[in-house]
Every structure is written in structure tokens, then in C-alpha cells.
């Protein structure tokens, strides 16, 4: 009998597990999803507002029908454009803020940038101001020299556009070729 009394005492002491409050849990999940949606909406509105502020940027030039003989070509990624010298001041107007794959071709007439899934553009040779190797542009940071930054003039702005080749060994040839283009342009302007 003593064993039965002990068992009854143990059974009385045991407490059942707390039941999950599903209403509170669902409320927290819905609240979290609403906060995430609000943050996403605010980011999207900020992107659109930046585009509106940059509305004075003229339309991007399109590649000429006869671009000329290719001197260099490169495939890789386009990482964005910024105001020259200000690597965090992203330009989003006319699709320049859209990261994408890119095919670059340098000819005597300029640099053609073909971007599948994004807007293509052309940098006329007269607007090229040079190129350099850098490590970052507008939210993208790479190893030192891992980014080809092309500086060009568009309207009344100087723009830095960042590209990364699938073969980084191609970058120095582009820097050299664009430096020659800039020198040729400066010599013609001095005449």
C-alpha cells in the first residue's frame, strides 16, 4: 500500500506541459512580416526618390549603327555607377544603378556596354576621361585592384562606372587603352 500512496503522490505532483499560445505566436509572426514589408517598401521608395533627384541626367547614348573595329572586349559584371570620386553616391537614373552581367567592347568610337536584362549604354570616345583599378564602388567591395572603374562625362557630370571582368588579368589592358584614348582626346581638344 505504501508503494501505491507514493505513486499517487508523484502523480499529483506532476504538472502538464504549458499549452502553446498560438494567437500570440501568430501575432508575433504577422508583426515581424509587416515590419519586413515596411522596410522593403521604404528602401524601394528611397531608390525611386534617388532616381527622381537624378532626373536632370540626360538620356544615355546608344551605340552607333557602325561602332567600328573592336580593339578590346571583356565579359563580366557591371556593378553600378557613381558620381566620380564619390564611391557611395550611386546613380540610379536611366538604369545605371542596376547590377548585371555585361559585355564591354572598346572601339575608336567609344565603349559599348551590353547588359542582358538591363539597359545597354554607350560611352562615346569624346566623353571618356580615363580608367583605374580600384577596390570598391557603391556597395560592392572587392580585393585591391579587383574592379575596373571607367570615368566618363555625361551631361554636366563626371561618372565612375564599375566593371569586374570574368578574367581579372584583362583589367590592366583596359586601363592602358582608356588612358591612351583620354590622351588622344586631350590632344585633339588642345588643337
Secondary structure, 3 states (H helix, E strand, C coil): CHHHHHHHHHHHHCCCCCCCCHHHHHHHHHHHHHHHHHHHHHHHHHHHHHHHHCCCCCCCCCCCCCCCCCCEEEEEEEEEEEECCCCCCEECHHHCCCCEEEEEEEECCEEEEECCCCCCEEEEHHHEEEEEEECEECCEECCCCCEEEEEEEECCEEEEEEEEECCHHHHHHHHHHHHHHHHHHHHHHHC
